[in-house]
């Protein structure tokens, strides 16, 4: 049943996600041609100052439109997958049909989470490739090998671990943090919709309360750990924005302490959010 749910979910979200990201590809192709045009135009000697001024204005407007389009695609993807789709499909009129299927609440949660994770990863990759395609030129291609070697060499000097270990750990932490963030949103929606009235406002209020409490707890844990007792330079926690200090710890110890705390904290939050979401969808479901 889980496979059928995931297949149906992909079909449903692809009605929006595919056209949205095909639009991103089209925008990137058009933008790349325009970048090439601008680069060739720089060799033209214009005698009219006003013409050059208007061309500069057009360039700024098009770059701004491109940046706004990227931000809009990112926000639409996140809003639709993490909030609108989950709420509409499981807590509105559609929910009456969905909850009659021979599937548990946990299966519904996992289905939404899996599809959301796949599309958000794809969204991030496509946006990154779009930006890379815009700035790619001969100089960047020639310097790529040098840049990669510098990254591989300097990474252990900065973080105290080889790049082959550190980069996958960073990516794993980012993935777990993203999944936990999605589950927390699901939890807030599930709890908020157990209310009889003002369900959306209740969900927003619960999310704001969660943010306050989680930031408070993470700050307390960092403070009690003693990391910031004898600080000499300030370093921001990668995922939670908690100010910590690199005290007597060397780079390797600091890397594992910081990423380990972020990873464990995200796992605890994600598992807790999943359990609560499953509980409220199973025991406190309110579709009225």
Backbone bond lengths (Angstrom), bond angles and torsions (degrees), N, CA, C in turn:
res aa  C-N    CA-C-N  psi(-1)  N-CA   C-N-CA  omega(-1)  CA-C   N-CA-C  phi
1 X - - - 1.472 - - 1.529 111.61 -
2 X 1.333 115.04 -35.77 1.466 119.20 -179.23 1.522 111.15 -61.60
3 X 1.351 115.74 -41.86 1.464 118.96 178.74 1.518 111.86 -62.12
4 X 1.340 116.93 -39.70 1.463 120.44 178.66 1.533 110.88 -65.88
5 X 1.320 116.50 -39.45 1.468 120.32 178.46 1.527 111.27 -62.55
6 X 1.332 115.74 -44.73 1.474 119.76 -179.65 1.521 110.25 -64.76
7 X 1.323 117.16 -42.88 1.464 120.86 178.65 1.522 111.07 -60.67
8 X 1.331 116.96 -44.69 1.465 121.08 178.76 1.524 110.76 -65.10
9 X 1.333 116.58 -37.95 1.465 120.19 -179.05 1.521 111.00 -66.54
10 X 1.317 116.79 -42.24 1.460 119.39 177.21 1.534 110.76 -61.08
11 X 1.304 117.20 -42.73 1.462 120.18 178.80 1.523 110.92 -60.54
12 X 1.331 116.20 -40.54 1.466 120.13 -177.69 1.531 111.53 -68.39
13 X 1.337 117.11 -48.15 1.465 119.33 -175.82 1.525 111.58 -75.67
14 X 1.322 117.22 -25.32 1.468 119.49 -179.62 1.522 112.51 -65.81
15 X 1.326 117.31 -19.83 1.471 119.78 177.32 1.526 110.91 -62.02
16 X 1.321 116.65 -28.51 1.459 120.55 176.96 1.526 111.62 -103.12
17 X 1.329 116.72 -43.23 1.466 120.58 -172.95 1.525 113.13 -66.09
18 X 1.341 117.19 -40.69 1.465 118.94 -178.93 1.534 112.04 -65.56
19 X 1.350 120.10 -51.72 1.467 118.84 177.24 1.530 112.62 -60.72
20 X 1.326 116.68 -36.85 1.461 120.11 -179.16 1.524 110.90 -62.37
21 X 1.309 117.15 -44.80 1.461 119.66 -176.91 1.525 112.73 -84.94
22 X 1.326 117.34 -22.44 1.469 118.21 168.45 1.523 109.80 -66.30
23 X 1.333 115.97 -35.97 1.460 120.33 174.36 1.521 111.26 -61.94
24 X 1.339 116.60 -38.50 1.465 120.22 177.07 1.521 110.97 -62.48
25 X 1.326 116.71 -41.46 1.466 120.31 178.67 1.520 110.89 -63.95
26 X 1.340 116.88 -42.64 1.466 120.80 178.70 1.525 110.33 -63.24
27 X 1.318 116.92 -44.77 1.468 121.15 178.35 1.527 110.38 -59.44
28 X 1.327 116.32 -41.17 1.465 120.54 -179.51 1.527 111.23 -64.80
29 X 1.325 116.70 -43.36 1.464 120.12 179.98 1.527 110.67 -63.40
30 X 1.334 116.36 -46.78 1.474 119.85 178.75 1.521 110.30 -62.67
31 X 1.333 116.14 -43.45 1.461 119.94 179.65 1.509 112.45 -62.75
32 X 1.335 116.63 -36.98 1.462 119.73 179.32 1.519 111.30 -65.91
33 X 1.320 117.17 -41.53 1.462 119.85 176.50 1.527 110.46 -62.23
34 X 1.336 116.69 -39.32 1.460 119.33 -179.93 1.527 110.96 -67.69
35 X 1.326 117.01 -38.63 1.464 119.91 177.23 1.522 110.38 -60.47
36 X 1.329 116.68 -43.07 1.465 120.13 177.47 1.518 111.17 -62.09
37 X 1.329 116.06 -40.00 1.461 120.45 178.12 1.520 110.92 -62.54
38 X 1.331 117.09 -43.50 1.465 121.16 -179.68 1.523 110.32 -64.16
39 X 1.334 116.77 -42.83 1.464 120.02 -179.25 1.529 111.19 -62.48
40 X 1.320 117.70 -39.22 1.467 120.66 177.30 1.522 111.07 -72.86
41 X 1.332 117.30 -31.74 1.453 121.47 -179.15 1.518 112.25 -66.63
42 X 1.330 117.45 -25.83 1.458 120.51 -177.60 1.525 112.09 -63.38
43 X 1.328 117.15 -20.08 1.454 120.43 -179.23 1.535 112.54 -86.11
44 X 1.344 116.03 -4.55 1.455 120.01 -179.60 1.529 109.25 -85.90
45 X 1.311 117.34 135.58 1.468 122.26 179.82 1.523 108.99 -93.24
46 X 1.348 116.66 102.38 1.456 120.89 -178.65 1.522 109.87 -85.15
47 X 1.320 115.68 135.31 1.462 120.01 176.34 1.520 111.54 -93.52
48 X 1.310 117.47 -16.42 1.459 122.00 -177.77 1.524 109.95 -99.36
49 X 1.337 116.01 117.51 1.471 120.80 178.31 1.520 110.53 -67.10
50 X 1.333 117.90 -39.07 1.455 121.24 -177.98 1.530 110.91 -64.90
51 X 1.343 117.07 -36.50 1.459 120.29 177.92 1.519 110.84 -63.96
52 X 1.329 116.50 -43.86 1.459 120.34 177.98 1.524 111.30 -63.97
53 X 1.339 116.23 -37.61 1.459 120.66 -179.71 1.531 110.20 -64.28
54 X 1.332 116.40 -46.19 1.460 119.88 -179.52 1.523 111.55 -66.13
55 X 1.316 116.86 -35.88 1.461 119.42 176.30 1.519 110.77 -64.51
56 X 1.340 116.94 -37.73 1.457 120.69 176.42 1.516 112.04 -63.89
57 X 1.332 116.28 -39.58 1.469 120.54 178.33 1.526 110.50 -64.73
58 X 1.330 116.06 -43.54 1.465 120.03 178.97 1.530 110.57 -62.28
59 X 1.332 116.17 -41.72 1.465 119.72 178.98 1.525 111.06 -59.50
60 X 1.326 116.44 -46.33 1.464 120.81 -179.25 1.523 110.72 -63.36
61 X 1.333 116.75 -41.79 1.462 120.38 179.99 1.528 111.20 -63.73
62 X 1.331 117.22 -41.88 1.459 120.21 -178.81 1.527 111.49 -69.27
63 X 1.334 116.92 -40.26 1.464 119.91 176.93 1.526 110.19 -62.84
64 X 1.340 116.22 -42.53 1.463 120.47 178.60 1.521 110.85 -62.73
65 X 1.342 116.42 -42.09 1.461 120.29 178.66 1.523 110.98 -62.83
66 X 1.336 117.17 -38.33 1.466 121.01 178.98 1.528 110.89 -65.12
67 X 1.327 116.24 -45.90 1.471 120.49 179.53 1.528 110.66 -62.77
68 X 1.336 116.55 -43.53 1.469 120.48 178.66 1.522 110.82 -62.23
69 X 1.347 116.32 -38.62 1.464 120.14 178.93 1.524 110.96 -63.91
70 X 1.333 117.60 -42.16 1.461 120.84 177.89 1.523 111.22 -61.84
71 X 1.327 115.97 -46.25 1.466 120.31 179.75 1.522 110.34 -62.74
72 X 1.337 116.47 -42.23 1.468 120.76 -179.25 1.525 110.98 -63.19
73 X 1.331 117.28 -43.01 1.468 120.87 179.45 1.524 110.27 -63.12
74 X 1.325 116.76 -42.52 1.460 120.70 178.98 1.532 111.27 -62.90
75 X 1.333 116.76 -46.36 1.463 120.70 -177.93 1.525 111.13 -67.44
76 X 1.339 117.01 -43.52 1.467 120.37 179.81 1.526 110.44 -60.99
77 X 1.333 116.43 -43.40 1.465 120.21 178.75 1.522 110.78 -59.68
78 X 1.327 115.92 -47.81 1.466 120.02 -178.67 1.531 112.04 -65.06
79 X 1.328 116.40 -47.51 1.462 119.85 -178.82 1.529 111.65 -62.11
80 X 1.320 116.32 -45.00 1.462 119.75 -176.34 1.519 111.55 -66.94
81 X 1.334 116.71 -46.97 1.457 119.85 -174.10 1.521 112.84 -75.77
82 X 1.327 117.29 -41.23 1.468 120.41 -173.72 1.524 113.80 -87.20
83 X 1.323 117.31 -26.71 1.463 119.08 -173.35 1.526 111.69 -120.36
84 X 1.329 116.45 -63.74 1.463 120.08 -170.29 1.521 112.25 -63.80
85 X 1.322 117.30 -46.98 1.465 120.30 -177.24 1.527 110.87 -65.22
86 X 1.324 117.80 -45.60 1.459 121.50 -179.06 1.522 110.88 -62.29
87 X 1.320 116.65 -46.43 1.468 119.77 -178.03 1.521 111.62 -68.03
88 X 1.336 116.59 -48.41 1.467 120.15 -175.08 1.524 111.50 -65.16
89 X 1.322 117.65 -39.69 1.446 121.13 -173.37 1.530 113.24 -78.93
90 X 1.335 117.04 -25.54 1.463 119.64 -173.89 1.523 114.85 -118.44
91 X 1.339 118.42 -14.32 1.460 119.28 -174.04 1.529 113.96 -129.57
92 X 1.325 116.84 9.92 1.462 120.38 173.77 1.534 108.09 -118.28
93 X 1.307 117.69 -156.67 1.467 120.54 -178.65 1.529 112.56 -58.85
94 X 1.350 116.06 -32.31 1.468 118.29 177.67 1.518 111.60 -62.89
95 X 1.333 115.61 -26.31 1.451 119.87 -178.27 1.517 113.32 -62.45
96 X 1.354 117.50 -30.50 1.462 120.05 178.93 1.525 110.72 -59.58
97 X 1.338 116.31 -38.94 1.462 119.91 178.68 1.520 111.27 -77.06
98 X 1.336 117.32 -44.25 1.458 120.72 -176.39 1.524 112.25 -61.28
99 X 1.319 117.02 -38.06 1.463 119.94 -176.23 1.527 112.93 -82.65
100 X 1.332 116.87 -3.10 1.467 119.20 172.20 1.527 111.86 -90.08
101 X 1.339 117.17 -9.20 1.462 120.62 178.82 1.531 110.06 -70.58
102 X 1.319 117.13 151.56 1.479 119.97 178.06 1.523 111.76 -75.36
103 X 1.334 115.07 62.06 1.463 121.16 -179.52 1.526 108.60 -139.36
104 X 1.313 115.71 143.45 1.461 120.68 -179.29 1.522 110.17 -79.58
105 X 1.340 114.93 165.18 1.467 119.89 176.43 1.525 110.53 -60.86
106 X 1.332 116.76 -37.99 1.465 120.52 179.00 1.521 111.53 -61.27
107 X 1.323 117.25 -38.07 1.466 120.68 178.41 1.524 111.24 -67.23
108 X 1.316 117.14 -39.14 1.467 120.26 176.22 1.524 110.56 -63.06
109 X 1.319 116.56 -42.93 1.468 120.59 -179.94 1.518 110.29 -63.55
110 X 1.328 116.45 -47.81 1.462 120.41 -178.49 1.525 111.15 -62.98
111 X 1.313 116.97 -38.49 1.469 120.63 178.48 1.514 111.10 -59.56
112 X 1.324 115.77 -51.85 1.455 119.86 179.97 1.527 111.23 -61.98
113 X 1.331 116.60 -40.24 1.463 121.38 -178.61 1.523 111.31 -65.82
114 X 1.336 117.40 -44.69 1.462 120.96 -178.11 1.520 111.53 -63.56
115 X 1.315 117.58 -46.25 1.470 121.26 -179.32 1.517 110.64 -66.17
116 X 1.337 116.02 -41.48 1.461 119.96 178.17 1.526 111.14 -61.77
117 X 1.345 117.59 -43.73 1.463 121.16 -178.85 1.523 111.05 -63.67
118 X 1.333 116.62 -44.53 1.470 120.40 -179.24 1.523 110.66 -61.05
119 X 1.324 116.76 -46.77 1.453 119.29 -176.24 1.534 111.97 -72.65
120 X 1.326 117.81 -33.79 1.458 118.76 178.11 1.525 111.80 -69.82
121 X 1.330 116.99 -36.14 1.466 119.77 174.25 1.523 110.01 -64.60
122 X 1.346 116.43 -45.40 1.468 120.36 178.12 1.522 110.93 -61.21
123 X 1.329 116.74 -39.84 1.457 121.58 178.80 1.522 110.78 -61.58
124 X 1.332 116.89 -45.90 1.461 120.33 179.27 1.518 112.21 -63.01
125 X 1.345 116.45 -41.85 1.472 120.22 179.85 1.522 110.74 -65.10
126 X 1.342 117.21 -44.68 1.463 120.51 -177.99 1.526 111.57 -66.24
127 X 1.324 117.52 -39.16 1.459 120.15 177.66 1.526 110.01 -65.83
128 X 1.340 116.44 -42.43 1.461 119.78 177.47 1.521 112.13 -61.66
129 X 1.332 117.13 -43.54 1.468 120.80 178.12 1.519 111.33 -65.48
130 X 1.334 116.58 -35.28 1.457 119.97 178.50 1.520 111.16 -62.88
131 X 1.320 116.17 -46.50 1.471 120.36 178.92 1.524 110.26 -63.89
132 X 1.344 115.78 -42.28 1.461 119.96 179.77 1.526 110.93 -62.14
133 X 1.334 116.52 -40.33 1.463 120.36 179.29 1.525 111.28 -64.19
134 X 1.316 116.19 -33.42 1.474 120.00 -179.82 1.527 112.22 -68.05
135 X 1.330 116.85 -40.25 1.471 119.97 -173.63 1.523 112.46 -95.09
136 X 1.339 117.53 -6.82 1.459 120.73 -175.66 1.529 110.85 -64.45
137 X 1.313 114.75 130.86 1.464 120.59 174.01 1.528 109.23 -149.28
138 X 1.305 116.19 -179.33 1.461 120.77 -176.64 1.514 111.85 -61.40
139 X 1.325 116.73 -39.23 1.456 120.59 -179.03 1.528 111.44 -64.20
140 X 1.329 116.62 -41.85 1.460 120.45 179.85 1.529 110.40 -65.19
141 X 1.331 116.35 -40.66 1.463 119.98 178.75 1.528 110.20 -62.07
142 X 1.334 116.60 -43.83 1.458 120.56 -179.04 1.523 111.76 -67.02
143 X 1.338 117.42 -34.43 1.464 121.03 -176.73 1.522 113.00 -89.57
144 X 1.349 117.58 -4.50 1.462 119.36 -175.20 1.522 111.71 -61.70
145 X 1.334 116.49 -43.95 1.453 119.35 179.44 1.515 112.45 -61.05
146 X 1.328 115.94 -42.40 1.462 120.45 178.05 1.525 110.64 -63.44
147 X 1.339 116.64 -43.90 1.464 120.85 179.06 1.521 111.33 -61.41
148 X 1.326 117.19 -43.30 1.457 120.98 -178.96 1.527 111.03 -63.85
149 X 1.345 116.18 -42.55 1.463 119.69 178.19 1.525 111.52 -63.67
150 X 1.343 116.76 -40.04 1.455 120.62 178.38 1.527 111.04 -64.70
151 X 1.335 116.22 -40.94 1.462 120.20 177.97 1.516 110.31 -62.14
152 X 1.313 116.75 -45.82 1.460 121.09 -177.79 1.534 111.01 -65.77
153 X 1.336 116.53 -32.18 1.466 120.47 -178.31 1.522 112.02 -81.58
154 X 1.335 116.32 -42.61 1.461 120.16 -174.26 1.531 112.74 -79.71
155 X 1.318 118.72 -22.47 1.465 121.28 -177.03 1.532 112.18 -56.43
156 X 1.354 119.04 -49.44 1.470 118.42 178.58 1.521 112.95 -63.51
157 X 1.330 117.07 -31.52 1.458 120.25 179.92 1.519 111.71 -68.19
158 X 1.339 116.47 -33.15 1.468 120.69 -177.96 1.523 111.27 -85.94
159 X 1.339 116.76 -45.38 1.462 120.67 -172.37 1.529 113.93 -105.00
160 X 1.319 117.09 -12.05 1.457 119.16 176.79 1.507 115.32 82.47
161 X 1.329 118.27 5.48 1.468 122.13 178.00 1.524 107.64 -134.41
162 X 1.336 117.73 153.79 1.469 120.07 177.47 1.521 111.58 -61.30
163 X 1.318 116.18 150.12 1.467 120.35 179.92 1.518 111.41 -62.30
164 X 1.344 117.21 -32.93 1.453 120.71 179.63 1.519 113.07 -64.22
165 X 1.325 117.13 -20.99 1.466 121.98 176.12 1.524 110.49 -99.42
166 X 1.320 116.45 -45.96 1.460 121.06 -173.72 1.515 113.87 -65.11
167 X 1.333 117.49 -44.05 1.466 119.91 -177.53 1.526 111.59 -65.03
168 X 1.353 120.12 -46.97 1.482 118.20 174.70 1.518 113.52 -60.14
169 X 1.344 117.47 -34.78 1.466 119.46 178.52 1.518 110.15 -66.32
170 X 1.334 116.93 -42.40 1.463 120.57 176.15 1.524 110.89 -59.43
171 X 1.333 116.37 -45.65 1.462 120.33 -179.16 1.527 111.38 -64.78
172 X 1.344 116.45 -40.35 1.458 120.28 177.82 1.531 110.99 -63.24
173 X 1.325 116.37 -43.49 1.464 120.50 178.86 1.521 111.10 -62.85
174 X 1.328 116.08 -41.18 1.464 119.82 178.81 1.521 110.90 -64.56
175 X 1.337 117.24 -41.00 1.462 121.20 179.81 1.527 110.83 -65.05
176 X 1.342 116.63 -47.04 1.468 120.35 179.63 1.521 110.58 -62.78
177 X 1.334 116.70 -40.02 1.459 120.14 179.21 1.528 111.40 -65.04
178 X 1.332 116.63 -38.74 1.470 120.65 178.35 1.526 110.90 -65.76
179 X 1.333 116.72 -44.80 1.465 120.57 178.92 1.523 110.77 -63.13
180 X 1.345 116.15 -42.67 1.463 119.70 178.64 1.519 110.93 -62.52
181 X 1.337 116.59 -40.08 1.462 120.09 178.34 1.520 112.15 -61.84
182 X 1.332 116.56 -40.13 1.466 120.45 177.22 1.529 111.22 -65.07
183 X 1.322 117.07 -43.59 1.461 120.68 179.54 1.529 111.47 -64.10
184 X 1.309 116.76 -35.07 1.466 120.14 178.56 1.522 110.61 -66.18
185 X 1.327 116.73 -39.24 1.463 119.99 176.17 1.525 109.69 -63.83
186 X 1.344 116.86 -43.71 1.465 120.09 176.37 1.533 110.89 -56.97
187 X 1.331 115.81 -43.83 1.462 120.58 -179.77 1.527 111.51 -60.09
188 X 1.321 116.56 -45.96 1.466 120.56 -179.62 1.520 111.42 -63.03
189 X 1.335 116.84 -39.41 1.465 120.36 177.77 1.516 110.38 -66.25
190 X 1.334 117.30 -44.57 1.463 121.06 -178.55 1.530 111.09 -63.27
191 X 1.327 117.38 -43.47 1.468 120.27 179.11 1.523 110.33 -68.32
192 X 1.315 116.58 -44.95 1.466 120.25 -178.73 1.517 112.35 -61.27
193 X 1.321 116.77 -36.01 1.469 120.01 -178.52 1.531 113.05 -84.46
194 X 1.319 116.69 4.09 1.466 119.23 170.28 1.530 110.39 -84.58
195 X 1.334 116.79 -11.28 1.461 121.60 176.41 1.527 109.21 -74.51
196 X 1.297 115.65 158.93 1.468 120.47 178.31 1.523 112.28 -82.43
197 X 1.323 117.53 -32.10 1.463 122.14 -177.45 1.525 109.84 -133.67
198 X 1.344 114.27 160.31 1.469 121.88 174.55 1.532 111.46 50.30
199 X 1.325 115.81 50.88 1.460 120.79 -174.25 1.529 112.49 -67.35
200 X 1.320 116.57 -40.22 1.464 119.53 -179.73 1.521 110.40 -66.37
201 X 1.340 116.77 -45.21 1.462 120.47 178.04 1.528 110.68 -62.13
202 X 1.318 116.36 -39.59 1.467 119.67 178.11 1.527 110.83 -62.44
203 X 1.338 117.12 -40.89 1.468 120.82 178.96 1.522 110.86 -63.23
204 X 1.327 116.50 -43.29 1.468 120.36 178.83 1.522 110.45 -63.89
205 X 1.327 116.84 -43.94 1.457 120.49 179.34 1.517 112.42 -61.97
206 X 1.329 116.87 -40.32 1.463 121.09 178.56 1.525 110.21 -64.88
207 X 1.335 116.59 -40.26 1.471 119.42 179.60 1.528 110.98 -64.95
208 X 1.328 116.65 -42.10 1.464 119.47 178.39 1.527 110.72 -63.95
209 X 1.333 117.16 -39.28 1.453 120.49 176.36 1.518 112.08 -63.29
210 X 1.335 116.09 -40.92 1.463 120.07 177.17 1.525 111.22 -60.53
211 X 1.335 117.19 -45.79 1.464 120.76 -178.81 1.524 110.93 -59.04
212 X 1.320 116.32 -41.84 1.462 120.08 180.00 1.524 110.35 -64.34
213 X 1.316 117.40 -48.60 1.462 121.44 -176.80 1.531 111.21 -66.39
214 X 1.350 117.83 -43.22 1.468 120.31 -177.84 1.522 111.11 -65.71
215 X 1.328 117.67 -39.97 1.463 119.94 176.99 1.520 111.16 -65.68
216 X 1.327 116.32 -38.04 1.467 120.50 178.61 1.521 110.36 -64.66
217 X 1.332 117.02 -45.55 1.463 120.80 -179.25 1.523 111.18 -64.16
218 X 1.335 116.89 -45.09 1.465 119.66 -179.98 1.519 111.13 -62.93
219 X 1.327 117.63 -36.82 1.468 120.92 177.61 1.520 110.99 -65.84
220 X 1.322 117.11 -41.53 1.462 121.25 179.66 1.523 110.78 -65.24
221 X 1.345 116.65 -43.83 1.463 120.24 -179.98 1.513 111.11 -61.47
222 X 1.333 116.71 -44.06 1.461 120.38 179.45 1.529 110.60 -64.51
223 X 1.342 116.35 -41.15 1.459 119.84 179.98 1.524 111.39 -64.50
224 X 1.345 117.51 -43.29 1.460 121.31 -178.53 1.524 112.62 -71.64
225 X 1.327 116.50 -21.44 1.462 119.01 -179.33 1.511 112.17 -70.42
226 X 1.349 117.02 -17.69 1.452 121.14 178.92 1.504 114.20 81.68
227 X 1.331 117.50 8.37 1.465 119.73 -178.27 1.521 110.76 -63.25
228 X 1.330 116.49 -35.57 1.458 119.09 -173.09 1.519 113.28 -97.55
229 X 1.347 118.01 23.33 1.456 119.98 -175.53 1.521 112.72 -76.12
230 X 1.344 116.62 -38.84 1.462 118.87 -174.45 1.530 110.22 -129.91
231 X 1.307 115.21 50.03 1.456 120.63 -171.01 1.510 113.61 -67.75
232 X 1.321 113.55 144.23 1.455 119.85 173.28 1.519 111.35 -119.07
233 X 1.347 117.65 -23.33 1.464 119.93 175.36 1.516 109.36 -147.39
234 X 1.304 116.43 142.60 1.458 121.92 -173.75 1.522 109.83 -87.72
235 X 1.328 116.77 134.14 1.460 122.66 177.20 1.511 107.87 -132.81
236 X 1.324 117.96 131.61 1.460 120.90 179.83 1.513 111.11 -84.34
237 X 1.329 115.11 136.29 1.455 120.06 174.77 1.520 109.11 -59.51
238 X 1.308 117.17 135.93 1.464 122.21 -168.18 1.515 112.75 -59.47
239 X 1.336 118.72 -43.68 1.448 120.44 -169.93 1.517 114.34 -111.12
240 X 1.333 118.45 -17.53 1.452 118.73 -172.92 1.519 113.42 -116.26
241 X 1.333 118.09 -2.88 1.454 120.37 176.47 1.510 112.65 68.27
242 X 1.335 119.02 24.30 1.453 121.76 -179.67 1.513 108.75 -88.40
243 X 1.331 117.65 127.57 1.453 120.42 179.96 1.513 110.37 -73.23
244 X 1.328 117.72 119.67 1.455 121.86 176.88 1.519 108.87 -130.44
245 X 1.296 116.70 168.88 1.441 121.41 -176.39 1.512 110.94 -125.06
246 X 1.300 114.58 144.80 1.456 119.41 175.57 1.520 107.13 -86.29
247 X 1.317 116.56 89.79 1.448 120.98 -176.87 1.515 109.97 -82.55
248 X 1.307 118.22 -136.26 1.451 120.47 -176.23 1.509 113.19 -64.67
249 X 1.310 119.36 -3.96 1.460 122.03 -179.63 1.522 110.92 -72.83
250 X 1.338 116.03 142.94 1.462 118.33 172.66 1.518 109.79 -81.20
251 X 1.339 116.32 176.12 1.464 119.93 -174.03 1.523 112.02 -62.08
252 X 1.333 116.95 -38.76 1.468 119.69 -178.45 1.519 111.42 -65.28
253 X 1.346 116.55 -46.79 1.468 120.19 179.83 1.517 110.64 -63.19
254 X 1.333 116.52 -40.69 1.460 119.14 -179.77 1.521 110.86 -65.41
255 X 1.333 117.22 -40.70 1.465 120.82 -179.92 1.528 110.42 -59.42
256 X 1.349 116.99 -51.05 1.459 119.81 -176.87 1.518 112.15 -69.19
257 X 1.342 117.28 -34.09 1.454 119.60 178.05 1.525 110.67 -67.23
258 X 1.326 116.03 -45.16 1.463 120.19 -177.30 1.520 111.88 -68.74
259 X 1.342 116.53 -50.73 1.466 119.40 -178.96 1.521 111.14 -69.53
260 X 1.343 116.94 -34.95 1.457 120.01 177.65 1.517 111.90 -63.99
261 X 1.329 116.28 -43.18 1.466 119.51 177.28 1.521 110.86 -63.14
262 X 1.329 116.77 -44.53 1.465 120.34 -179.81 1.517 111.01 -61.76
263 X 1.341 116.60 -42.94 1.459 120.71 -177.53 1.530 111.17 -67.63
264 X 1.336 116.69 -46.84 1.469 120.11 -179.47 1.521 110.78 -65.16
265 X 1.325 116.35 -42.52 1.463 120.44 179.90 1.523 110.65 -61.48
266 X 1.330 116.55 -42.60 1.468 120.21 178.55 1.522 111.25 -64.98
267 X 1.347 116.63 -41.55 1.463 119.92 178.87 1.524 111.49 -62.33
268 X 1.329 116.62 -44.16 1.468 120.54 -179.93 1.527 110.26 -62.45
269 X 1.331 116.07 -45.86 1.459 119.76 179.33 1.525 111.41 -63.47
270 X 1.339 116.39 -43.30 1.463 119.72 -179.01 1.515 112.87 -64.06
271 X 1.331 116.58 -45.33 1.467 120.18 179.65 1.525 110.17 -65.20
272 X 1.340 116.46 -43.50 1.456 119.44 178.46 1.518 112.34 -61.75
273 X 1.341 116.20 -41.46 1.462 120.18 178.96 1.529 111.15 -65.45
274 X 1.330 116.81 -40.22 1.472 120.49 178.37 1.525 110.60 -62.11
275 X 1.331 117.25 -45.56 1.470 121.53 -178.90 1.529 110.39 -62.11
276 X 1.329 116.62 -45.17 1.463 119.64 -179.09 1.522 111.52 -67.51
277 X 1.326 117.13 -40.93 1.469 120.15 178.49 1.525 110.51 -61.69
278 X 1.324 115.94 -44.82 1.462 120.81 178.79 1.533 110.84 -62.34
279 X 1.336 116.73 -40.41 1.465 120.35 179.89 1.520 111.32 -63.43
280 X 1.334 117.03 -48.32 1.464 119.76 -176.51 1.524 111.46 -70.19
281 X 1.334 118.03 -31.29 1.456 119.78 177.25 1.523 111.61 -75.26
282 X 1.324 116.86 -24.81 1.466 121.16 -179.31 1.522 112.57 -90.20
283 X 1.344 115.90 -43.91 1.463 120.59 -172.54 1.531 114.52 -104.59
284 X 1.331 116.81 -24.20 1.481 118.98 -173.02 1.520 112.25 -125.53
285 X 1.318 117.75 27.19 1.455 121.31 -177.15 1.516 110.45 -65.82
286 X 1.329 116.15 129.25 1.460 121.26 -178.12 1.524 108.66 -136.41
287 X 1.319 116.47 102.13 1.476 120.87 -177.32 1.523 112.14 -98.17
288 X 1.302 118.51 3.66 1.464 120.51 -177.52 1.523 110.96 -78.95
